[in-house]
Amino acid sequence: MTEEIFEISWSPEAEDLLRKRDRFTRQAIKEDFAHNLQRDAIALDGDFYATPVANSRFTVVWQRTGNRHIIAVKAVVPTQFRAESKEKLRDQVKEVVHLESRGKLKLGF
């Protein structure tokens, strides 16, 4: 089976959140996400997904765009999710993204 190839586009807001981390952590997050974006992805809502990276210390929140081979990264946040349901996980992700971005980033789900 052939592995799909994706173009990863990091939004300015995701880059801002990523800059809060040291350069080794930033590199680990980007490399881990590029290699495992679908393997551990959790569907949040519609085309939005969350993928744990860097030994599950961080979560990358991303969206598939209209062109299914372009991945739009929306946020990178510390992983602290313990939800029993998809709805609770989605709400926890939204809350942490809101807190980490100081209210600047609102996810479209």
PEJO-V875803 format. One record per residue. N is the residue number from 1. RES is the residue in one letter. PHI is phi in whole degrees, 0 to 359 (NA if undefined). Layout:
BEGIN
n->N res->RES phi->PHI
n->N res->RES phi->PHI
END
This chain:
BEGIN
n->1 res->M phi->NA
n->2 res->T phi->276
n->3 res->E phi->281
n->4 res->E phi->292
n->5 res->I phi->251
n->6 res->F phi->238
n->7 res->E phi->263
n->8 res->I phi->256
n->9 res->S phi->247
n->10 res->W phi->267
n->11 res->S phi->292
n->12 res->P phi->303
n->13 res->E phi->294
n->14 res->A phi->294
n->15 res->E phi->297
n->16 res->D phi->298
n->17 res->L phi->295
n->18 res->L phi->293
n->19 res->R phi->295
n->20 res->K phi->290
n->21 res->R phi->260
n->22 res->D phi->291
n->23 res->R phi->295
n->24 res->F phi->291
n->25 res->T phi->292
n->26 res->R phi->303
n->27 res->Q phi->297
n->28 res->A phi->298
n->29 res->I phi->297
n->30 res->K phi->295
n->31 res->E phi->293
n->32 res->D phi->298
n->33 res->F phi->296
n->34 res->A phi->300
n->35 res->H phi->272
n->36 res->N phi->229
n->37 res->L phi->301
n->38 res->Q phi->264
n->39 res->R phi->304
n->40 res->D phi->252
n->41 res->A phi->294
n->42 res->I phi->244
n->43 res->A phi->290
n->44 res->L phi->260
n->45 res->D phi->190
n->46 res->G phi->56
n->47 res->D phi->263
n->48 res->F phi->265
n->49 res->Y phi->224
n->50 res->A phi->232
n->51 res->T phi->236
n->52 res->P phi->289
n->53 res->V phi->222
n->54 res->A phi->52
n->55 res->N phi->57
n->56 res->S phi->63
n->57 res->R phi->276
n->58 res->F phi->225
n->59 res->T phi->233
n->60 res->V phi->261
n->61 res->V phi->261
n->62 res->W phi->218
n->63 res->Q phi->224
n->64 res->R phi->279
n->65 res->T phi->271
n->66 res->G phi->304
n->67 res->N phi->276
n->68 res->R phi->301
n->69 res->H phi->260
n->70 res->I phi->248
n->71 res->I phi->257
n->72 res->A phi->256
n->73 res->V phi->281
n->74 res->K phi->259
n->75 res->A phi->199
n->76 res->V phi->229
n->77 res->V phi->226
n->78 res->P phi->298
n->79 res->T phi->278
n->80 res->Q phi->207
n->81 res->F phi->259
n->82 res->R phi->222
n->83 res->A phi->259
n->84 res->E phi->271
n->85 res->S phi->223
n->86 res->K phi->298
n->87 res->E phi->295
n->88 res->K phi->293
n->89 res->L phi->298
n->90 res->R phi->303
n->91 res->D phi->295
n->92 res->Q phi->295
n->93 res->V phi->299
n->94 res->K phi->301
n->95 res->E phi->295
n->96 res->V phi->293
n->97 res->V phi->298
n->98 res->H phi->299
n->99 res->L phi->294
n->100 res->E phi->296
n->101 res->S phi->269
n->102 res->R phi->56
n->103 res->G phi->82
n->104 res->K phi->281
n->105 res->L phi->248
n->106 res->K phi->240
n->107 res->L phi->281
n->108 res->G phi->275
n->109 res->F phi->220
END
